[in-house]
Amino acid sequence: MKKTAKELKKGDKIQMGGETLIVEETELSEIGKQGVQKCRIVAKRSNGESLAIVRPSDYPFNLI
């Protein structure tokens, strides 16, 4: 199943770079000079390390 970056919620498990990440927080920005909103996603790796990802709000993620 796929969700766009803006549809992700806390606790969703996503696949990225061959790793499974658990979403901890999402934040949407205002529309920028490229004409699209950006979404900042903070996710946790399996070893407990946090990772910040910035993608356009319509970027598709694979859910697990």
C-alpha positions in Angstrom: 0.0 0.0 0.0 1.2 3.5 -0.7 0.6 6.8 1.0 1.8 10.3 0.0 4.1 12.1 2.4 1.3 14.4 3.7 -0.9 11.4 4.5 1.6 9.7 6.8 0.7 9.5 10.5 2.7 8.8 13.7 3.3 5.1 14.0 3.2 4.3 10.2 5.9 1.9 9.1 7.6 3.0 5.8 10.2 1.3 3.6 13.1 3.6 2.4 16.6 2.7 1.2 16.0 -1.0 2.1 15.3 -0.1 5.7 12.0 -0.1 7.7 11.4 3.2 9.4 8.7 4.1 12.0 7.2 7.6 11.5 7.5 9.7 14.7 6.4 13.1 13.5 5.4 15.0 10.3 5.3 18.7 9.5 4.0 20.5 6.4 5.6 23.7 5.2 4.0 26.5 3.2 4.1 26.5 -0.6 7.6 27.5 -1.7 9.2 28.9 -4.8 8.8 25.6 -6.6 5.1 25.7 -6.1 4.6 22.7 -3.9 4.4 22.1 -0.1 7.3 20.2 1.5 6.8 17.6 4.2 9.4 17.0 7.0 9.2 13.5 8.4 11.1 12.4 11.5 11.4 8.6 11.5 13.2 6.1 13.7 15.4 3.3 12.5 15.4 -0.2 14.0 18.5 0.7 16.1 16.8 3.7 17.7 18.5 6.4 15.6 16.2 9.2 14.4 16.3 10.3 10.7 14.8 13.5 9.2 13.5 13.2 5.7 12.3 16.2 3.6 10.1 15.4 0.5 7.4 17.1 -1.6 4.0 16.5 0.0 2.9 14.3 -2.9 5.9 12.0 -2.7 4.8 8.3 -2.5 6.0 6.1 0.3 5.5 2.3 0.5 3.8 1.2 3.8 4.6 -2.0 5.5 
